[in-house]
Amino acid sequence: MKKKLLLQVKFFVVAFLNVTYNFVPNPLRRYYLRLFGIRFDKNGKNYIHRRCKFFHVGNLIVGHNSCINFDDTDILAKIAGTAMTGKNAEASKEKLCDLIVRAITL
């Protein structure tokens, strides 16, 4: 019961981040994301676009000179492909990657 409650709280936190992130001004975004456990590498020009949707909070570090843009579907497909494990998923990896990219870019 306690585990389910904590999971629901986490879902609400992620939903709150997704709703409020678009309204935070650019200079304050790094500090705002730090509240949710999302950190940036100090030595690079890295950022997260406004239309980004978060599916997890905490323990996330955006690396040196990294940028993920919704318009670049090739990179999104590579990210989706590296996240898949299991025999069934790897057998139809291309179809699943295409489906994931289409779902993200809706």
C-alpha positions, -999 to +999 in steps of 0.1 A: +000+000+000+028+024+009+046+016-023+015+024-044+010+057-026+046+067-032+043+058-069+012+080-072+029+109-056+058+105-080+033+105-110+018+138-096+053+153-093+061+144-129+028+158-141+033+190-122+068+194-138+053+188-173+026+214-167+047+241-151+080+238-171+066+257-201+059+287-179+093+291-163+115+318-180+147+307-197+172+320-171+154+302-143+150+268-159+182+252-146+174+262-111+138+250-115+149+216-128+174+213-100+144+212-076+133+180-093+167+164-092+177+172-128+212+186-131+232+200-159+269+196-167+287+228-156+311+231-185+288+230-215+260+246-234+232+222-228+195+228-224+161+211-226+136+224-251+103+238-238+081+212-255+100+184-237+079+160-217+094+144-186+086+108-177+109+106-146+123+130-120+155+128-100+189+114-107+191+128-142+222+146-155+222+164-188+257+160-202+283+183-219+269+201-250+238+179-252+205+189-268+175+167-276+152+183-300+118+169-311+124+177-347+154+153-349+136+120-352+168+100-360+183+108-326+150+100-308+148+067-326+184+059-315+175+068-279+144+046-280+164+017-295+190+018-268+164+017-241+148-016-254+158-049-239+144-084-242+140-109-270+106-098-282+114-061-281+147-066-300+130-087-326+108-059-338+131-030-327+126-008-358+088-009-356+088-002-319+113+027-324+091+042-350+060+039-328+078+055-298+090+084-319+055+090-333+041+089-298+066+114-285+063+139-313+024+140-311 
